[in-house]
Amino acid sequence: MRQDIPTDAGGLIARIENVPFSRWHAKARIVMGSATFFDAFDALSLAFALPVLIRLWNITPAQTGLLISTSYVGQLFGALLFSSLAERFGRIRSAAGAVALMSVMSLGCALAGNFEALFVFRLIQGIGVGGEMPVAAAYISELSKAKGRGKFFMLYEMIFPIGLMATGQIGAWVVPSFGWQAMFLIGGIPGLVITFMLLRLPESPRWLISRGRLQEAERIVEQMEAGAAGSVPDAGPHPQPAPAPVKPDRGKWSETLARSYRSRTLIVWILWASAYFITNSLNNWMPSLYSTVYGLGLRESLRAASLTNVAQVLVLLVCAFFIDRTGRRNWTTACFVIGGIALAVLGFVGAQSVTTVMVLATFSYGIIGSINAVLYLYTPEIYPTRIRAIGTGLATSWLRLSSAIGPAVVGVMVGAGGIDSVFIMFAGVAVVGALAAMRMIETRSRRLEEIAP
């Protein structure tokens, strides 16, 4: 144990901030990132099974929208449930429970023999899918220090769109060759292995500190310092944040709407709802739209749809290395504006050409999709440790709600007003998001305890 900094809450936080990023951090990021990868896979797997199931089970457009939306309804409840469990029982056990649930239900989806059974399995699976991400985001954020937190977190967060991209590439190959059930088997079996890997990760030291479990936090901080292989600099005269209480500090969801955090909360809710209304509607509907509206073959439809996730990964790679320079607010505002313009062009002049749709829909998804990752970085930053998981879970519940509504609305609008009206609607939602983004607080290079005491 280091002797130059006292073993109290403030001293432990200072030591966390003083440890350079090392293999210890990388291991935690990789294991939690593996869970996030399969979270993405399970979230999107249905989209690449649907073109087959629509013909196999004679599913109508309205039923397609409901089948897509039911997962997001489950995700809404999962985000609230598992984020609450994370505040009470810790980040690791909650994340592992969420991954176990979504993996078992993925296997259930593979066994479904009709629309009704698949509907129920996707609903329950959504609880696990929705629960993993907010807890994982809180955990990774709490392992990070102020300087370079954006890059550290975004390199983890890239795993989600990589998972989406892999889902697209795997789906385009697996579904035509091995059937739609293979997508759910691939999502379920590795997830059970990752559950056990998660349980071997150390708990968040910041969460332990907030609960008054300083000795356990001390042991984990020592592991972090040991993992840096002697490269921990002298802590020097760093000002220490206020000590965490000795007794457990149990935050309540209502605190997110208290005067100190109300404005932050309302703004971030609008951001989550706006960004995901657009991206998840595009992600889930494009394979079917390419097939049914534009007449592409199954393999061509799946490959065209998978390009959206490739674009998102490329934009996020740029974002990871620039987010600590541009800041969260500037990046988010600019992406809503640029992506909204591309969608408006599609809505007014470009939706008749499948080539134009491929280019502009892929571009707009990649741009606005980067906002999704930035929100997973930004949201845990604006809340204190005692309500970080709850605040993030509540915020992500708005993405689930908008993602449940969005595909259903698209299904109705495609049948009633045509594809042009859908893209015009998306452009309008992007305007709402841009206006909200202009009200974000800037969090780059600031300690979590400074941003949200």
Secondary structure, DSSP 8 states (H G I E B T S, - for coil): --SSS-SSHHHHHHHHHHS---HHHHHHHHHHHHHHHHHHHHHHHHHHHHHHHHHHTT--HHHHHHHHHHHHHHHHHHHHHHHHHHHHH-HHHHHHHHHHHHHHHHHHHHH--SHHHHHHHHHHHHHHHHHHHHHHHHHHHHH--STTHHHHHHHHHTHHHHHHHHHHHHHHHHHHHH-THHHHHHHHHHHHHHHHHHTTS---HHHHHHTT-HHHHHHHHHHHHHHTTT-----TT--------SS-----GGGGGSTTTHHHHHHHHHHHHHHHHHHHHHHHHHHHHHHHTS---HHHHHHHHHHHHHHHHHHHHHHHHHHHHH-HHHHHHHHHHHHHHHHHHIIIIITT-HHHHHHHHHHHHHHHHHHHHHHHHHHHHTS-GGGHHHHHHHHHHHHHHHHHHHHHHHHHHHHHT-HHHHHHHHHHHHHHHHHHHTT----TT--HHHH--
